[in-house]
Amino acid sequence: MVAAREKFLGGRHFVPLAETIVDACRKHAAGARFIMGAGAGIGYYIAHVLEALPLSMGLALDLSKFAARVRLERTCGSTQLSQTFWRHYR
């Protein structure tokens, strides 16, 4: 399921939606130091937001440990909290 989602998102089908979310965050949360995504899956949308708001720190939450694995493998400089969480729940 996670691999299928990753492949689908890689096809850029939801780029317009991601750009809309980024635009809303720039408008309403431009100075935010912390961005959280609940039900974040593999972190597709929060990654777009954090790229647009580089001074913000992000936290992506999801119940799927498989999605968390993909998210952590893609994230450079994962926080110790994320690494500890992943070691505990894999």
MODELLER restraints for C-alpha pairs under 7 A, 6 or more apart:
rsr = mdl.restraints
at = mdl.atoms
rsr.add(forms.Gaussian(group=physical.xy_distance, feature=features.Distance(at['CA:2:A'], at['CA:66:A']), mean=6.81, stdev=0.5))
rsr.add(forms.Gaussian(group=physical.xy_distance, feature=features.Distance(at['CA:2:A'], at['CA:67:A']), mean=6.06, stdev=0.5))
rsr.add(forms.Gaussian(group=physical.xy_distance, feature=features.Distance(at['CA:18:A'], at['CA:45:A']), mean=5.70, stdev=0.5))
rsr.add(forms.Gaussian(group=physical.xy_distance, feature=features.Distance(at['CA:18:A'], at['CA:48:A']), mean=6.62, stdev=0.5))
rsr.add(forms.Gaussian(group=physical.xy_distance, feature=features.Distance(at['CA:22:A'], at['CA:48:A']), mean=6.72, stdev=0.5))
rsr.add(forms.Gaussian(group=physical.xy_distance, feature=features.Distance(at['CA:22:A'], at['CA:49:A']), mean=5.15, stdev=0.5))
rsr.add(forms.Gaussian(group=physical.xy_distance, feature=features.Distance(at['CA:22:A'], at['CA:52:A']), mean=6.86, stdev=0.5))
rsr.add(forms.Gaussian(group=physical.xy_distance, feature=features.Distance(at['CA:30:A'], at['CA:53:A']), mean=6.94, stdev=0.5))
rsr.add(forms.Gaussian(group=physical.xy_distance, feature=features.Distance(at['CA:32:A'], at['CA:56:A']), mean=6.10, stdev=0.5))
rsr.add(forms.Gaussian(group=physical.xy_distance, feature=features.Distance(at['CA:33:A'], at['CA:55:A']), mean=6.57, stdev=0.5))
rsr.add(forms.Gaussian(group=physical.xy_distance, feature=features.Distance(at['CA:33:A'], at['CA:56:A']), mean=4.34, stdev=0.5))
rsr.add(forms.Gaussian(group=physical.xy_distance, feature=features.Distance(at['CA:33:A'], at['CA:57:A']), mean=5.95, stdev=0.5))
rsr.add(forms.Gaussian(group=physical.xy_distance, feature=features.Distance(at['CA:34:A'], at['CA:56:A']), mean=5.28, stdev=0.5))
rsr.add(forms.Gaussian(group=physical.xy_distance, feature=features.Distance(at['CA:34:A'], at['CA:57:A']), mean=4.81, stdev=0.5))
rsr.add(forms.Gaussian(group=physical.xy_distance, feature=features.Distance(at['CA:34:A'], at['CA:58:A']), mean=5.70, stdev=0.5))
rsr.add(forms.Gaussian(group=physical.xy_distance, feature=features.Distance(at['CA:35:A'], at['CA:56:A']), mean=6.58, stdev=0.5))
rsr.add(forms.Gaussian(group=physical.xy_distance, feature=features.Distance(at['CA:35:A'], at['CA:57:A']), mean=6.13, stdev=0.5))
rsr.add(forms.Gaussian(group=physical.xy_distance, feature=features.Distance(at['CA:35:A'], at['CA:58:A']), mean=4.69, stdev=0.5))
rsr.add(forms.Gaussian(group=physical.xy_distance, feature=features.Distance(at['CA:35:A'], at['CA:59:A']), mean=6.37, stdev=0.5))
rsr.add(forms.Gaussian(group=physical.xy_distance, feature=features.Distance(at['CA:36:A'], at['CA:58:A']), mean=5.60, stdev=0.5))
rsr.add(forms.Gaussian(group=physical.xy_distance, feature=features.Distance(at['CA:36:A'], at['CA:59:A']), mean=4.71, stdev=0.5))
rsr.add(forms.Gaussian(group=physical.xy_distance, feature=features.Distance(at['CA:36:A'], at['CA:60:A']), mean=5.75, stdev=0.5))
rsr.add(forms.Gaussian(group=physical.xy_distance, feature=features.Distance(at['CA:37:A'], at['CA:46:A']), mean=6.27, stdev=0.5))
rsr.add(forms.Gaussian(group=physical.xy_distance, feature=features.Distance(at['CA:37:A'], at['CA:59:A']), mean=6.32, stdev=0.5))
rsr.add(forms.Gaussian(group=physical.xy_distance, feature=features.Distance(at['CA:37:A'], at['CA:60:A']), mean=4.72, stdev=0.5))
rsr.add(forms.Gaussian(group=physical.xy_distance, feature=features.Distance(at['CA:37:A'], at['CA:61:A']), mean=6.04, stdev=0.5))
rsr.add(forms.Gaussian(group=physical.xy_distance, feature=features.Distance(at['CA:38:A'], at['CA:60:A']), mean=6.17, stdev=0.5))
rsr.add(forms.Gaussian(group=physical.xy_distance, feature=features.Distance(at['CA:38:A'], at['CA:61:A']), mean=4.86, stdev=0.5))
rsr.add(forms.Gaussian(group=physical.xy_distance, feature=features.Distance(at['CA:38:A'], at['CA:62:A']), mean=6.23, stdev=0.5))
rsr.add(forms.Gaussian(group=physical.xy_distance, feature=features.Distance(at['CA:39:A'], at['CA:61:A']), mean=5.73, stdev=0.5))
rsr.add(forms.Gaussian(group=physical.xy_distance, feature=features.Distance(at['CA:39:A'], at['CA:62:A']), mean=4.57, stdev=0.5))
rsr.add(forms.Gaussian(group=physical.xy_distance, feature=features.Distance(at['CA:40:A'], at['CA:60:A']), mean=5.45, stdev=0.5))
rsr.add(forms.Gaussian(group=physical.xy_distance, feature=features.Distance(at['CA:40:A'], at['CA:61:A']), mean=5.55, stdev=0.5))
rsr.add(forms.Gaussian(group=physical.xy_distance, feature=features.Distance(at['CA:40:A'], at['CA:62:A']), mean=5.43, stdev=0.5))
rsr.add(forms.Gaussian(group=physical.xy_distance, feature=features.Distance(at['CA:41:A'], at['CA:62:A']), mean=5.65, stdev=0.5))
rsr.add(forms.Gaussian(group=physical.xy_distance, feature=features.Distance(at['CA:41:A'], at['CA:67:A']), mean=5.29, stdev=0.5))
rsr.add(forms.Gaussian(group=physical.xy_distance, feature=features.Distance(at['CA:42:A'], at['CA:67:A']), mean=4.80, stdev=0.5))
rsr.add(forms.Gaussian(group=physical.xy_distance, feature=features.Distance(at['CA:42:A'], at['CA:68:A']), mean=6.38, stdev=0.5))
rsr.add(forms.Gaussian(group=physical.xy_distance, feature=features.Distance(at['CA:42:A'], at['CA:70:A']), mean=5.98, stdev=0.5))
rsr.add(forms.Gaussian(group=physical.xy_distance, feature=features.Distance(at['CA:42:A'], at['CA:71:A']), mean=4.95, stdev=0.5))
rsr.add(forms.Gaussian(group=physical.xy_distance, feature=features.Distance(at['CA:43:A'], at['CA:60:A']), mean=6.33, stdev=0.5))
rsr.add(forms.Gaussian(group=physical.xy_distance, feature=features.Distance(at['CA:43:A'], at['CA:71:A']), mean=5.90, stdev=0.5))
rsr.add(forms.Gaussian(group=physical.xy_distance, feature=features.Distance(at['CA:50:A'], at['CA:56:A']), mean=6.44, stdev=0.5))
rsr.add(forms.Gaussian(group=physical.xy_distance, feature=features.Distance(at['CA:50:A'], at['CA:58:A']), mean=6.81, stdev=0.5))
rsr.add(forms.Gaussian(group=physical.xy_distance, feature=features.Distance(at['CA:65:A'], at['CA:90:A']), mean=6.67, stdev=0.5))
rsr.add(forms.Gaussian(group=physical.xy_distance, feature=features.Distance(at['CA:72:A'], at['CA:78:A']), mean=6.68, stdev=0.5))
